[in-house]
Amino acid sequence: MNVEDIIRTRKEIPLEARTLIHLTLVNNKVNEIMSATLKPFGISIQQFNVLRILRGQENRPANLSTINERMVTKMSNTTRLVDKLLAKDYVIRKICPQNRRKVEIKITSKGLDVLNEIDGIKIEMEKKILKKFTKRQLKEFNVLLDKF
């Protein structure tokens, strides 16, 4: 199905606008699939992203600024995301002993367990989404996207 069919127009859309609309539609579809994949685990895409960032810290704490800088989707509600993960015992938060204004956040073993469980399902979801593309096409697509 092409973009014009999806947005139900008979007008030909200029290439630039068509491209941006198409990118938006694809992004929305991927987010919809990812949200559905994470729903059984009770976490959002953004919470998943925070957990992945903390896992990448390799047992070193991160602060809110570090997490926000590394987020795929930049947002100002990182504190709220961390609070929700705290309530699920997926992260711990403590005051830095050397600087009481600095808050340190680490992933818990429970957070690591849920990430490990999600990893396999996420890999299968990614394969399913991208099954119509060859490895070469995906590499070319990434080169094009890197131009942004």
C-alpha positions, 0 to 999 in steps of 0.5 A: 500500500502506498502513502497516498492510499494510507492517507486517502488522497488522490492528489499526488504528493510532492516527493519531499512531503511524501518522504517525510509522511512515509517516514512518520507512518513507518515510525508510528507503525514500528512504535506500535509494534514495539509497544505491543511487544513490551505490553506484557512486561508492563513497560513503555518504549521509553522505560525499556530505553532507560533500562537498556542505557542502565544495562550498558553502564555495566554496573556503574551508576548513571545520573538523570542527565546521562540517561537523558543524553542517551535516550533515543527519544529525547524527553524532559520526563526522565525523572518520571520514567525512573520513578516508574521503574523504581516502583517495579524494582527494576532500578535503584536510586541513591544520593551520591555520597560525594555530592549530595545534589547528584542522584545515582541510578542503577539497574537491579537484577530484576531489571536485568532479568526483564531485559534479558527476557525481552531481548529474545522477543525483541530480536524476533520482532525486529526480524519480522518487521524487516523481513522484506529487506536484504542485509544489503538493503538495510545497510544502504538504508542506514547509510541514507538515514545517517545523512540526517 
